[in-house]
Amino acid sequence: MPSVVLTSEGRTRLLPLATLTLIVTGGGLHLAGAPTAGDAVWAATVAVMLVPLTISIARTLAAGRVGVDAIALVAMAGALAVGEYLAGAVIALMLSGGNALEASASRRARRELTALLARMPTIAHRRAGGGWEEVPVEELAVGDEVLVRAGEIVPVDGELLGGEAVVDESALSGEPLPVTHARGATLRSGSANAGAAFELRATRLAADSAYANIVRLVRAAETQRAPFVRLADRYAAFFLPLTLALAAIAWAASGDPVRAVAVLVVATPCPLILAAPIAIVSGVSRAARSGVIVKGGAAIERLGEARTVLLDKTGTLTLGEPAVREVVVFDPSPAGGEEEVLRFAASVDQLSAHVLAEALVHEAERRGLPLAEPADAVEEPGQGIEGTVDGRRVAVGSSSWLRSRGYEVGGAAAVGGDGEAAGLAKVAVGVDGRLAGVVVMADRLRDDARELAGELRAAGVRRVAMVTGDRAPVAERIAADTGLDQAFAEQSPEQKLAVVRSMRADPELAPVVMVGDGVNDAPALALADVGIAMAGPGATISSETADAVIVVDRIDRVAAAVAIGRRALAIARQSVVFGIGLSAAAMLVAAFGYLPPLAGALLQEGIDVAVILNALRALTD
């Protein structure tokens, strides 16, 4: 017959059931007229539970700490000594049941984190010759072509080949609706194929992929403990002597050792043992559901206390890539209206690798303009490109370059004013030797950036500022558009560190949250009380040093993370104050002889259940 080996989690679940069974058995013996046998069953229950508890506390003491379970040990031993066997058995049930409740609550609180880990892809289908081979994701190399079948998890970050792909990104972003991506789009590992099979070309190793980084963050979140949670380990250091003193006073004043046991029974600090960890872990899980992976409870607690939020500009408040701001058409134009100017320019720019050319082509495609294939194209890298479109000669680039090619460009410089100072890029478009128009481009604000400062202030943040390496006019314009309190412009990575350090030194402004996306933000993210990295192409290194990573492309998640931290911390404190307050009141009632040990044990069990249920509110909005 095969042996059955119970895991630690299985023992945690079965122990309260076994304890309850023994309590009921003892009660049945009492009702059957065998009280001595019933007491023996209850006493045995207490004695059996004392063994593992004593071992656990001995290990805690050997490590130089006084565990909070020490009070439960004294209470059970006291109940056994004075013949309060049923009360002792109920304490055993309370202790085992509390551990089971904590384990169950923690599982529920961590379910979003667990779901992320469970989705970690392990197998990929890689092109091999004329077919496909199944390989571990660790064997994928940059440039490999990978097949993602319907319903499968995308195993690695990559560029979409072929046609469209319908992808479910809810596990990463929290957005419930599938997203349709066009050819050339970047797909992130961890998302799921919600449509037909598609192919992609790996752009990162599996170990460096977005989802692998998220998994590392989740594992860090599961192992780190918040300072508020660690407070429970120090709790017994002063509470245990206080409890013993009150129990001794009650015994001495009444001459009844049962009163001392009653005090010990209701003094077990389960509200602090259970409430703080569950509320904080619930906050970590709630943040994950909102698209923010937090590295453990310590970061959630500091988010809940944040008073200052510093924001990088490029890639954080803005999208970090140029976009067409306006198309200025010159009259009379040799190309026609605004859309024709854009169509001519984008048709030629299809052959250019310049970042502005790519943005210009994307804008034309977004507007649905039919692009033509250019002929006889000539490009001077960094200056411009010229070619023939629909039989007409078209040049796209700087106005000085167009002039050097023989185009009349009078008036181009006046468009957009001092574009460089304002953070604008101007692309001149010439057709058949004349200036047809100027495309003004700029790094665009995120759609949700304008509301961020207000949302942060509503969450309790006192100061919201921007720290950027960009020029002062650009920084001031962005700060004004987004309602920030202050803008620190033209800041090197070292100067960003100085800003974070000065804010942290001010007790009115600390703790400080720093939000960024690039490699140059990594030092500031590491120095801040909480560093938050935005997911994106440049976020890999910064996310290694950050305390949290926003895995959905939305800046408003910063305010959501702060609000979640505030709520989790408030609920943890509320549960502890409520639970410990009730326990302290019950101790005084027991000391005066109005609360016998059995009733006290049942009352303490009710307090435990109440604080756990209250702590789980941190999972909800």
N, C-alpha and C positions, 0 to 999 in steps of 0.2 A: 504494500500500500504506500503510495507516494506521501512524503512528509509535506506539511504545509508550514511555510516560513512566513511569519507576519512581518511586514515592514514597520518602521517606526511610526509612519502615518496610520497604518492599520491598528497598531497597538493603542495609539492615541484615541482612535474612534471606538475601539472595543472596551477599553478600560472603564469608562463611565457606565456602559451597559452592564458589565460584569459587577461593578460596585452596586448599581441599583438592584440587580438581581439578588445579591447577597443581603441587601437591606430588606427587600421584600420577603426573602426567605426567613430572615430573623423575625420579622413582624408576623409571618404566618405561624411560626413556632410559638410565639407569645399567645396568639389567638387560639392555638391548639392546646394551650395549657402546659406548655413546656418553656417557661420563661428563661430558665437557666441555659437551655440549649440555644434559645434565641439570642441571649446576651453573648454567648460564646461565638456565635456566627458574626455578630456585630464587632466584637472585640478582635476576632481574627481578621475581619475586613480592615480595621484600623491598623493592625500589626503588619499585615501584608503591604499596605500602602506606605507605611513608615519606612520600609526597607529601601525602595528606590529613591524616596524623597531624601532620606538620610545620606545616601551615596551622592546624590546630586548636590546637596548642600555642602558636603565635605569637599567635593571637587571645586565648588565655588570659593570656599574658604581657602583652599590650597592655592587658588589663583589670586588670593589677596583681596577678594571681594566678599561682601556680606549679601547673600541673595535674599530677595524679597520673600522667597518661600520659607525662610527660617521661622517666620511667625506662624505659618500653617503647621510646621513641624512641632513647634512648642504647643500649639493649641491641640493637635491630635494626641500628642503624648500626655498632655494634661488631662484631656477627656478620658483617656485610657486609665490614668492613675486614679481618678476620682470616681470611676464607675459610670461615667456618662457615655456608655458605649454607642448608643444610637446617635448622639450628637457628634461623636468622633467619626462615625461612619458617614454622617451627612457632610462633615468637613472633607472627608476623603472623596465623596461624590462631588462636592463643590470644586475641589482642586482638579480632579480628573475631568469633570465636566467643563470647567473653565478652560483647561488646556485644549479640549476638543472644540469648544466654541471659538477659541482664538484661532485654532488651525483652520476651522471652517470659514471663519470671517476673513482670514488672511487669504485663503484660496479664492474667495469671492472678490476680495479687493484686488488681487493680482491677476484676475482672469484676462484682462486686456494684455498685460505683459506676457502671460503664458501663451495667449493666442498668437502673439507676434513670434515667440520662440518656436511654436509648433509649425509655423508657416515657413521656417527656414528651408530653402530648397537644398537638396542634396544630390540630385541627379540631373544631368542635362543631356540633350541630344545634339551632338556636334557633327558637322558635315565631314565625311570621310570618303574621299573619292566621289563616286556617283551616288552615294547613299548617306545614311545617318548612323552614327554609333552612340550608344549610351555610355556616358562617362560620369564620374564624380565631378561635381562643380569645381572642386579644387584643381582639376586638371585643365580647366579652360584657360586659354591664353588670349591676350589682347589680339584682336583681328580674327578670331575664330568665328565661323558662321554657326549660329545656334537656331534650332527649330523649337518653337514653343507651341505645343498642341493645345487644343481647346480645353479649358479648365485647368491648365497647368500654371504653376507659379513661375514667373520670369526669373531665371536662375542667376542672371548677371546683368549689370548695367550695360546697355548697348544701343546702337543706332538701328532703327527700323529699316529693313530692306523690303523692297517690293511695294505693295499697296498699303491700304489702311490696316490699323489694328485697333480693336475695341478692348480696352483694358479696365479692369476693376481695381482701382487704387484705394479702396476704402480702408484696407488694413494699414496703409501708410498715411492717408490724409484725413480719414473719417468721412469723406464725401461719399454718399451712398450710390450715386449714379455713375455708370461706366463712362469712360472718357475715350473718344475716338482720336487716334493719332495718325498723322499723315507720314508718308515716306520721309526718312531722314530725321524723324523725331527721336529724342532720347528717351528710352524706356528704363525705368528703375526696377532693380530686382526686388522681389517681395510683392509686387503687384501681380494680379492674376489675369490670364487670358479669358475674356468674357465673350469672345467671338470665334471666328475661324482661325485656324493655325496660321502663324506668321513666322518670318525669319528675322533675325537681328544679327548684327556684327558686334562682338564684345568690345567694349571700349575701356574696360577695367578688369583686373583680376577679381575673382569672386571674393577674395579676402579683403579687397579694397572697395567693394561695391557699397552702395548706399545701404542696402539691407543688412549686410554683414556688420557695418558700423552700428546700425540700430540695435542689432542683436548684442553686440558688445556692450552698448549702453544699458540695455535691459538687464544683462547679467550683472553689471556694476550696480544697477538700481536694486537688485535683489539681495546684494551682499552688504551694502552700506546701511548704516543705522543713523538715525537723526540724533542730535544732542538731546532733544526732548525725550526721545525714547531711552537713551542711555541714562537719563536721570533716574529711571526706575531702579537701576543697579545701585545707585547711591541712596535711594529712598530708605532702605532698611537700616542703613548706618545710624540714622537718628530716630527713625520710627520704632525700630525694635526695642531699644532701651526705654523709650517713652511708654510703649505698650506694656512692657514688663513692669515698669514702675507703677503704672495705673493699676495693673492686675494685682501687684503686691499690696498696694494701698487698700484696694477693695477687699482683699483677703484679710489683711490685718485689722481693718475697721470692723468687719463682720464676723471674722473667725470662720468663714465658710470658703473653702477652696473652690467650690463650684462657681462662685462669683468671679474668681480670677480666670477660670476656664472660659466663662461666658464673655469676658472682656477680650480674651485672646481670639475667640472664635470670630467675633465681628471685626477684629482689627486687621484681618488678612487684607493687604493692600491690592486686591485684584483690580479695582478701577484704574489704578495707575499702570499695573502690569499689562492690562488688556487694552484700555481705551487709547492711550497715546500711540502705541504701535499700529493699531488697526486704523485709526483716523489718518495717520501720516501715510501709511501704505495705500489707503483708499485714495488719498490725494495724488500719489504717484500714478495709480491706475487711472484715475479720472483724467489726469493730464495726458496720459498715453491715448485715451479715447479721443482727446481733442487734437491729437497730432503733435504732442510735445513729449519727447522721451526724456525723463528726468533721472539723473544718476543718484537715485536713492532719496531717503527721507530727509537728510541734512539739507539738500538743495530745496526741497519743498518747504521746509521750515524757514529758510532764509528768504525764499520768495515771498512767504507770508508776512515777513517783516520788512520788505524792501521799501525804501523811501526815495531812492533815486534810480532812474533808468537812463543809461547812456546808449545812444544809437549810432552806429556807423551809417553812412549815407549810401554809398554805391553797393547795390545788391541787398541792402537791408530796407531802407526807406524807399529806394528806387529799385527798378528791375535789374540794374547793372548791365544793360545793353541798350544801344541807341534805337530810337524809334522816330518815325516821321512825325514832326510836330505840325508843319504846314507846308504847302506847295505854293510858292509865289509865282504867278504867271506874268511875263512881260508883254505889254501891248504895243504894237501888234506882235503876236507870237507866231513864229514860223511852224509851231507844232500844234496849235489849237488850244483847247482848254486844259484845266488842271489835270484831269485824268489822262489826257493824251501825253502831256509832259512827263507824267509819272510812268506811263506805259513805255515810252521811248527810252527813258533812263533805265528802267528795270530790265528791259529787253537786253540792253548792252551789258548791264551789270550782272547778268546771269553768268557771265564768263569770268567775273572778278572774284577773288578770294578776300577782298577787303571787307572789314566788319561793317562799314557803312553801306557797302554794296549789298551785303546779305540782308541788312535791315530794310533797305529800299525795295528789294525783291519781295520780301515777306509782306510789306505793306501793299504792294501791287497785287499779290496773290490774295491777300485778305479782302481787297476790294473787288476781286473777281475779274481783273483786267486780263485780256488775252495777250500773252507775251509772245513776241516773234523771235525767231532764231537769228541772231546777228551774224553778219558775214564780214570778212576782212578786219577782224578785231585786232587792235594794237593797244597794249597796256603798258603804262609806265608805273611800276609799283609805288604805291603811296601818293601818286599824283593824280592819275585818272586813266580812263579807258575810252577808246574811240572805235566805232564800227558802223556798219551799214545796216539799217533797220527799215524794211519795207521800201528799199530803194533810196533811202535818205541817209545822209551822213550825220551820225549822232556822237557827241562827245560828252562825257560825264566826269567831273572832277573839280579841282579847285579852279577858281576864276583865273588865276595866274597861268595855270597849265593850259586852260582853254585858249587864253590869249596867245600863248606860245605856239599853239596849233593853228593860229590864224582866225580865231573866232572873235567877233565883236562882243565885249562883255561889259560895256558901260552900264553902271547902275547896280551891278551885282554886289559891290561892297556895302551899299546902303541897306540891303535887306537884313533885317534882324539886328541892326546896330552892331555893337561890339560883341559879336557872337561868342568869341573865345572867353571873354570875361563872364558872360552869362551862362557859360557851360553849354553853348550851342555849337553845332557843326553845320556849315553851309556847303551844299553840293550844287555847283552850277551845272546846268544842262543846256548844251548848245545843239542846234539843228541847222544843218546847211549853212554853217558859217556865222550864224547869229545866236545871241543868247535867247533861249526860249523860256527859261524859268530858273528858279532857285529852290531847292528842297532844303528846308530847315529841319535839322534833326537834333534830338536831345535825349538824355537819359530820362525815362518817364517814371513819375511817381507810381508806386503801387496803388491799386484802386482803394485799398483799405488803410492807406497811410495817413490820410487826413483826419480820420477819426481816432487814431491810436492815442494821441496825447490826452484827449478827453476821457477815453476809456481807462487809461492808466490812472488818471487823477480820480476817477470814480472808484477805482479799486484801492485808493489810499496812498498812491505815490505822490510825493511832494514836489519833485523836480524831474522834468523830462528834458534832456538835452541831446544835442548831436555832436559827435566827435568824428571829424573827417579829415582826410588829407587833401580834399578838394579846395579850390580857391574860395576866398571869403565871400565874394558876390554870389557865387553859386550856393554856398552853404546858407547864407542869410536868406536867399530867396526860398530855398527848401524849408528852412525853419519857419519862415513867415507863412508859407502855404500849409504847413502841418501843425501850426500852433504850438511850437516848442518854446520852452522857457529860455533857451540859450543855445548858441552854436559855437563850437570850438573848431575853427577852420585851419587848413594848412598844417595839420598835425602829423608828425612822423610817428612811427610805432613807439618810440621812446617818449614822445610828448603825450601820446595817448595814455601811456602808463602813468605819467605824472598827473594827468587829469583824474584818472581813477584813484590814484593814491591820495590826492588832496580831498576828494569827495569822501573817501572812506575815513579820513582823519577827522571829518566834521561830524560830531554826534547827531547833529540835526539832519544830516543827509545820508548817513549809513543806516542799513546795509545798501550796497550799490550793485545794480544789475547792469551788465554790459552786454549789448547785442551786436553781433557782427557776422560776416560771412567769409572773409578772406583770410589768407595766411598772415597778412600784416596785423590782423585783429587778435591773433592767438595769444600774444603776451598780455594784452589788456583783458581778454576773456579769463585767463588763468589768474590774474591778480584780483579781479572783481570778486565780491562776495558770491555772486552767481553769474557765471558766463553762459550766455545763450547763443548758440550758433545756428544760423539759418541754413537749411539744407540747400545744396546747390553745387555746381561744379568746383567751387573753391572752398567748400566747407569741410573737406576731409581732414585737413590738419587742424583747423580751428576747432572742429568738433572733438578732437582728441583731448584738447585742453578745456573744453567747455563742460559745464555742469548739466546742461540740457541742450537738446537739439530739436529744432522745429522741423519736422519732416514733411510738412505741407507748405506750399509756397504762399503763405499768408502771414503778414506781419502782425495782424491783430491777435495772433496766438500768444504774443508776448503779454498782452493785457489779460488774456484768458489764463495764462500760467500764473500770473501774480494773483488773480482773483481766486484761483483754485488753491494756491498756497495759503492765502488769507483764510479761506473757509476751512481748510483742513486743520490749520493750527488753532483756529478759534474753537472748532468742535472738539479737538483733543483737550484743550484747556478746560472747556466747559464740562466735558465728561469727567475729567479728573477732579475738578472742584466739586462737582455734584456728587460723584461717588465717594470721594474721601470725606466730604462734609457729612453725608449720611452715615458713613462708617464711624466717624468721630462721635456723632450724636448717639449712635447705637452703643458705642463703648461706654459713654457716660451713663446711659440708661442701664446697661448691664452691670456697671460698677455699683449702682444703687440697688441692685437685686430685682429689677423689674423686667429683665430679659434673660430667661434661662438659656443655657447653651444650645438646646435643640432649636428653639425659636430663633436664636441669633444666627445659627447656621443657615436656616431657611431664609432669613431676611438677607443675609449676605449673598446667598445665591441669587435672589431677586435683584439685588443691586448690580451684581455682575452682568446679568442678562440685560438690564436697562442700559448700562454704560456701553456694552458692545453694540446694541441696536442703535444707540445714539451716535457712536463713532462711525458706524457704517453710513450715516447720512452724508459723509464726505464723498461718497461715490456718486451722489446725485447732484443735479444742478441747484 
